[in-house]
Each structure stands twice: as structure tokens, then as C-alpha cells.
Amino acid sequence: MKTIKYFITAISIGLIAHSCSSDLNTLPEGDISGEQLNNDSSSPEKILGGIYLDLRSNGAGGTTSHSDFGIMGIKAGADLMSNDVIQSTNQHLGMFYNYEATNASNSASEIVWTTFYARIFVINKLLDDLKNDAGTKNRAIKGQLLALRAYSYLYLVRFYANSYKEHQSEPGVPLVLTSSNPSQGLPRSTVSEVYGQIVKDIEESIVLLDTFARPSKAQIDQRTAKAIAAEVFLETGNYGRSAQYAEESKQGIALMTENDYTTTGFSTVSNPEAIWGFHNTISTMSIGNYYASFFSMFDNTNEGYAGAAQIRKLIDKRLYDAIPETDYRKKVFNGSQSASYTFNGKTKNYPAYVSWKFKDPSLFEGDYIYIRASSLYYIEAEALARQGREAEARQVLFEISSKRDKAYTLSSKTGNELISEIILQKRIELWGEGYAWFDMKRLNTPLERIYPGTNHTFGRFNLSPDKFRFQIPNKEINNNPQITQNP
């Protein structure tokens, strides 16, 4: 894979060279150069710190685009491909909303591919170096690396292949599992093979992280690995394991209060629900361009692209209407009329259906939350319902829904109606957090933006789920003769 070789040399090492700066408060200290990556076997912890920082930085996908800012950019882009999240004008991230992102020539396809494969090569290098080291410290590092690789391949296979159900034998993505021969082209493994490796990695990670006490939420611990596993097993239909890991991961975590949810709870990893996230500082935001950040794109109250440039993020009218008036989650969205809203001492006028969910009182220094405990309630509830354990599923759904809506009563629904209620509650709760489009793909739900009274904008069209697959970026196609393209 000549292009993969390009990724590791030109992108990964370059990013890590400036990522592990000594002023990071959340990650291991120290500096490391590209040369040390290959020669200094004593630095795995420093390199791991660089991987975590790269995954939240502008340029993670190898471009200078302001839509390229790591995990949060990819989560944002994915949600913009759903029925639920709307972008008002066709600028940054607009290629996701109007589905240009799926094309091989579009920068979005390269951003997603590079963000994860560049990190996978560094992960593989470290795993190769740690093969024969069973020390406690490196055991925890290996566990984090395996979880990161599983997480990376989960995103890659969901973007570049069809969903798992009924598509297991179809082409997935190349499985690169070693740092040797990085220039050797690899064909696409099947969807089943890719998920098989994801399961193997995340299960081993859970074992290796059993005694690891992380210094900050920026690092993956066993709770985080179980949260990733719960999502993986929901995708593959192993509902028993999915429910088990979701329950174990969320155990002991308090839910957000109404004040957390409606003020600044989504901009801080001190949020009690934050299972995995990154604490941003002036130093971390200086990497690349701070306008190329999640809160610049999704905080309509801030002075970034969403706020000052008015590239607004809106909620779909149907989803807004589905939120009961007694549910405080409705407070983070505007209704059908323009309205004024005050935050951080500033009162501004906003259009209909605008989001006020993500609010950062600083200038784009808000923390990034990758996994929140709330997601696990819906994963567990759906997994229980699909096993026929409907009374348990209804109770799990009640535990979170009754916290958000004082008028919510225990559901009496069964079968597909119960699952539909779970998915609706999940869409409301996790709007803008990167789940809706993946669920649409998994559940074979079409894109329907043309309807009476629609408030969708330049991406106003309908699509069947067979269109929810990215093409392999041209750079990979041109450099790897063994790879095949998606239609």
C-alpha cells in the first residue's frame, strides 16, 4: 500500500513530532521526533500520547481543510449525513450533508481514511515493539493500543463498507496488522473478517486494562473499552454481549442534570457522563487552526463558523416536534420561529430550529467528549429488546428517559414499536454526537429529507441506504493495485 506508506511517514510521524509537547496536562510528558519513533523503543507512552492528541487535532486526516479535525470532525460529518442534523449553508462540513463526501475525489473520503489508517500504522509499530514485554505499564499501553485499533477499524468499515447484517462476505477494508512491509499493497478483507479482528482486539483490550487506572479521561481504560465493545456487538448482532458490556460500562456513572444538559455540560470532560474525551487547552487548540474545531462548527452561540459566519447547525423539524414539551432536552433547540437567546453575556437572534446544545464559554477551547454514558442506555435497551427481554429493556429506557422528561412513563410497547421508541429517544439524546447515521445504516433506514414542511436546506433529497457507503479515496486506488473500488 504505497499510499499507506505515505500516510505513516508524511502524516503520522509529522504529527507526533509536535504532538507530545511538554505542556500537555492530560497526557504523558516529553517530546519525541520522527526519528525516535523508529529508534527509541523506550518511548511508547510518549508516542501513545501523540496518538491521542492527533485524534483531536486539525490536520489529522492529512489535509489543511478546516473540516479536518480528528474524531470530532468525523462524528460531526457522520451526523450531518443523517435525517436529524441540518447545515444551513454549503461551506465547511457541507460535503457530508450533501453527500459529496462519499465520492473518491472528495477530501472527506481522504480525511476519514487517513485519520484512522495513519494512526493504525503507528499503533502497529508500537504493538510490534511491545510483543515480548509483559510489564504492568506496557500491558496497559498495549490494551489502549488495541482498543484504539478496534475503534479505528470500526469507523473505517462503517464508512467504506455496507453494514454487517447480510453483508458479511462483501469487501470491507484492508486489515493492516503489522508494521512490516508498509509499502506492500493489501486487498480489502471481508466485512466479517474486519469485524472479527475488531472483536479480537477489543476483547483483548478489556482483559489487559483490568487494573489500569488512567490519569485522565483522554486515555482509554477498561470502562471505555467496554463501551466500544457494546457498540461493536450491537452492530454484529451479538446482543447478549452488547447488553452486558453496555451495562458494565455505565455502571456507577451519574447522569447529567438538567443544568448540565442545558448550559455547558457538553464542553467539559468533568461532565459526569463523559467516559472518554479530551481536555482542550490554549496549547492543544494552537495545533493547526482553532477555527478548525468542533465548537467552531457546532456552537451557534460562539464566534466561529457556526456563530459568526452563520453556517448554522439545525435540528430536523420532525425530530424537534417529536420531543415532548415536558422534556428538558427540547430547551437546547429553537422552535419554529426565530428567537433571541442569551449565553455568556451575549444576546443574539437565531433562526428557527437552531441548536443551542453545544455551548463553549471559551474561544473554541471546549473539551471533546467522544463517548457519553447516555449512549449505553440505548445500546443496552435495544440489545435487551432484541433478545426478547422486553421488560428489562423498558426499564433501562425508563431510567434515562424519566430523568430527561418528568412526564415520561414506563413504556408498554413491544416488538418493533419498542425498538422504534428506543431509537427515537436515542436520536433526541445524542443529536450531533455522531450516532444517528450509523444507526440508519445498521437499521436500513432511508434518508428522507423531502417531506411536507421540511426545513432541510441544500441537501434536500432522499436516498436509499445502499448510498450510505464511501468510495475508497483516489490516492489509495491509484497507489494500491490490489484494492477494489466501491461502485
N, C-alpha and C positions, 0 to 999 in steps of 0.2 A: 504494500500500500504506500506508494510514493507520497500520496497526499497526507497519509497519517504520519509518515516520517517528517514531513514538513510541519505538521501540527506540533509534534513534540519538540523539535529543535527551534523552530521560529516563534512558537507561541508559548508553550509551557515553560521552557527554561527562561524565556524573557520575562514572563510574568512573575515567576518565582524569584527571579533575581531582585525584583523590587518589592515583592510581597511580604517577606518575612522581616519587616523593619522592627527595630528595637523598641519603638514607641507603641506597639500594639498592646493593649491591656488585656485582651481576651485570649491571646494565643501565645505559644512558646516564643521566647525572645531570641534574637540573634539574626544575623544576616547570612545569606548563602548565595553564591554566584552560580551561574550556569555550569561552570567547570566543576564546582563542588558537587553538583547534582550527580555527576557521573563518577566522581572520585572519592567523595567523603562519605563513607558508609556510617559514620558516627552522627550523621545529621538527619535521620529520618523524622524526628519530631519537628525540626525546623521546616523541613520540606512539607510535611503534613499541614503545618500551619499555613504555608503558602498556598496549598490547595484550597483550604477553607476560605482564605482571603480572595483568591482568584475567582471562586464561585459566586462572589458578590460584587465583582469589580467590572467597571466599564472596560470593554475590550476582551472579555472572557471568551467571546466567540471569534476572536481574531480579526475583528473589523474596527473601524473608527466610528461606526454608527452609534447614535445616541439611543438606539433601541437595543443595543448590545450591553447588557449589564448583569449577566450571570443568571442564577436560578430565578431570581425575582422577575427578571425580564422575560424569561421563558414561561413562567407561570402566568404572568400578565398577558403575554401573547396568546397562550392557550385559551384563557378565559374569553379573550376578545373574539375567538372563533366559535363561541357558544351562542345560544339563543339569548343569554342573560345580560351580557355586558356590551355596551354600545360606545363607540367613539364618535365624537361629533364631527370631526373634520379629518381628511385623509392626509395626515402627516405621521410623525413618529409612531411606530407600532401599528399604523393603519394597514400595513401589508398583511397583518394577521386578520384583522377584522374583515377585509375584503377578499381574503383567501389567495392573494397573490403569493403569500408566504409558502404555499405548497409547491411552487414551481422551482425547478432545479436551478434556474438562473437568478432567483431572488436571494437577497442577502440573508433573509430569515432562515432559509434552509441551511445555509452555511453556518450561521450563528448557532443554531441548535446542535448541529453535527459537531462542530469544533469545540463548543463549550464542554461537551462531555468526553469526546474522544481525546482531546488534548490532556484532560485530567486522567483518563483511563491509562494512558501511556506512562504518566508519572507514577500512578498507583501501581501499575505492573512492575515498574522498575524497583519501587520500594518493597513490594511483596517478594520479588525475586531475591532481594538483598536480605530479607528477614526470614527466609525459608528455614534456616537452621538455628534461629535464635528463639529460644523458648522463655526468655526472661520476662518478668512481670510487666515491665514498662513496654517492651516491644510487643508483648501479647496484646496489650490494649491498642497499640498503634496498628497492629495487623487487623484487629477487629474493626477499627474505624475505617481502614482502607477497604476492607471487604464490603462494608456497608455502603461506602461511597461508590464503589464499583457497581454494586447491585442497584443503587439509586440511579446511577448514570445510565445503565443499560435499561432500566425500567422506562426512563424518559425516551431514550433512543428508539426502543422497539415500539413504544406507543405512538411516536411521531411518524416513523418511517415504515411501519407495517400495519396491517389490519389488526383488529382486536383479537384476543386469544381465542375466544369461543368460535369454533367452526373454521378457524384459520391456522391451526397449529402447524400444518405441513407447508404453509406458504413461506416465501422469503421473509426473513426478519432483518437483522443487521449483522455485519461481520463481528465475530466473537474474538477479540484480541485479548489474550490472557497471559501473555508473556512479553518481556521487553526485548527478547532476541529477535533478530531479523525484522526490524521495523519497516524496512523498505519492501518486504515481501507482500504482494497483494493477496488478500484473502477474500473468498466468496462470502456471500450472505448465508449465515446459518438460518435454520428454520425458526419460526416463531416459537415452537415448542423447545428447541434447543436453547434459545436465548433465555426463555423463562426458566428452563431447567438450571442454567448457570446462575441466574438471579436468585433462585431459591437456595441453591447450594451456598452461594456467597452470604446471603443474609442469615441463613440458619447458622452457619459457622461463626458469623459475626456475633450473633446473640450469645453463643457459648463463650467466645473469647472476651466479651465485655461484661461478664457476670459480676466481676468485682471492681470494675473501673468507676472511679468517682471523678468525673470530669471537672476541670477548674472553671468552666463557663459553658453556657448553652451553645456556644459556637461549635463545640465538638459533639460528635455523636457518641451517646452512651447506650446502654442496653435498652433503656426505655425508648429511645429514638429508633434503634434498630427494630424493635418490636412494632413500632408504629409503621415503619416502612414495610415490614413483613405483612402486617394486616392489610395494607393496600395491595401488595403483590398477590396475596392469596385470594382477595376479593376478585381481582382481575382473572385469575386462573380457575375460579370456581371451587376452590378448596375452602368451603365456607366454615368448616369446623375450626381450621387453623386460623382463618381470618378473624373469627369472633373471639377466639382465645387470645390472640396477640393484641387485638384492639382493647379488650378488657384489661389485660395485664399492663398495657402501656398507659392507659388513662387512670389506672388505679391510684387513688391518693391525691389526685390533682383537683384543685378547686376550680369551678367555672368562673368566668368573668362576671363581674357585677354589671348592672345597667350603666353605672358611671364609667366603668372601664370601656364598655362597648360603645357608648355614645360620645365619649370625649377622645382621649389619646391612647386608648389601650392597644391599638394596632400599630403603634410606632415605638413600642418598647418591649424588650425581651424580659423585663420584670413582670410583664403580664403573667398572671399565674398559670394561664393555659399554654404558654409558649414552651413547647417540648424541644424544639430545635430552631435556633435563629442566630443572627449575627448582630452584635452591638457595634453600631457605627459611631465613628468619631470624626473630628475635623481631619485627622490624618488619613483614615480609610477613605473618606469621601474625596480626598485630593487625588486619588488614583484615577486617572482618566479625566472625566469631566463631570462635575457634580450635577449638572443638568441631566446627565445620562443616569438616572436613578429612579427607583420605584415611586418615591413620593413626588418627584418632579412630574411623573407621568400620570399618577392616580390621585394625588391630593389636589382636589379642585379649589381648596382654600389657600394653597401656597403660591409662591411667585415663580413657579416653574412652567413646564409646558401645559399642564392641565389647568393651572390657575391663571398665570399672567398671559400666556399665549392662547388660552381658552380652547385647548384641544381637550374638551371636556370628556369625562367618563360618566355614562348614564346607565341607569337600570332599565331593563326592558319593561314596558308598560304592563304586560300581562303578569310578570313576576311581582311587580310593585302592588298591583291590585290584589294579588293572592295573599299578601301579608295582612293579617288581621290588624285592626286599629288598636287592639289591646296589646299587640306585640311590640316591645320597645325597639326591635330591630328596624321597624319602619321609620324611626326617627332619624336614621342616618341617610335617608333618601328624601329628596324633594318630591312633592306631589305633581299634579297635572298642570299647575300654574307656576309661573316664575315667582320667586320669593327672595327675600333678603335673609341672610344668615350671618351670625357673628361668631368669629373664632379668633382667638389670640389677639383680641383687642381690635379686630378689623371687621367691619360690616360691609358685605358686598351683595350685589344682586346676582341671582343664579337662575338658569333656565329650568324648565320642567324636567323632572326625573333625574336631576343631577345627583351624584353621590357625595355624601359628606362622611363616608365611613372611614376613610384613611386620612387622618389629620396629623400633621407633624408640626409641632410648635417651633422647631428649629428650621434652619435653611437646608433642607434635604439631608439632615443627619439622623433621621429617624431610623430605628433599628429594623432589621428584616426578620420577619417571623416566617419560617419555612413550613413548620408543622405545628398545628394547634390542637389541643386535646379535644376540642369540639368535633373535629373531623372523625374521631374514633367512635363517637357515639353513633354516628350514622353508618359507619362501616360495620360496627358490631350489630346494630339493629337490622340492617339489610341481610347480613350473613346469618343471623338467627332466623329471620323470616324465611329465608330460602332453604333452611333446614327443616322448616315446619314448626319451629319453636316460636310460634307467634305471640304467645302470652309474654314470653321473655323479651321479644323484640318490641312489643308495645310498651313494656315497662322501661326499657332503655331509652326509647324515643321520648317517653313522658318525662324522664329525669332531666333532659335538657330543654325540651320544648316548654315545660311548665316554668322553667326559670326565665325564659325569654318572653313568655306570654302568660300573664296572670290568669287569663280566662281559659287557657288550654286544659282540656280534659283528656283522660286516658282514652286512647283510640279504641274503637270497637271494630276497626276494619280488618279484613282478612285477605289472603291471597295477593293478587296483583294490586288491589286497591291499597293494601297496607304498604307494599313496596313503593307504590307511587307517592304515598304520603311521606314516607321516609326520604325519598329523593327530593320531593318539593321542599321539605324542611332543610335538607342539606343545601339545596341551591340558595335558599334565603340566608342561611347562616354563613355560608362560605363564599358568598358573592365576591368576585375579584381576587380570590385566593388560589385559583389555579386548579379547580376540581371539575367544573361543570362540563367542559368539552370532553375530557377523558371519560366521564360518565356517559355522555351522549354517545360516544364511540363504543364504549363497552355495552351499553344497553340498546344499541342500534336505533337511537333516536335521531330523526332528521333535523336539519337546520330549517327553521320556519320563521322567516323574518317578514314575510308578506302576509299581512292579515288586516282586517278592518281596524283602523285607528292605530296602526303600527307607528312607533316612534323611532324605528331604525333609520339610519342615515345612508351614507354612501355604500354600505354593504347590504343593501336591501335586496335579498334574493333568497331562494330556497334551494337546499341541496340535500341529496340523499347521503347516508353515512359512508358509502363507498368513495366519496370525495374527501373523506377525512384522513387522507394519507399524504405525507410529504414525499416529494421526489428526492432522491439522493442528490446532493449538491453537485453541480457540474465539475467542480475541482476534483472530487473523488472519482467521478465517472471517467474523466479524462486521464487520470493517473493510475487507475487500477483496472487492468483488463479483465480481472476475474469477477468484477461486480456487475450486477444487472440493475437496470433502472426500473422504477415503478412506472406504470402507464400514466 
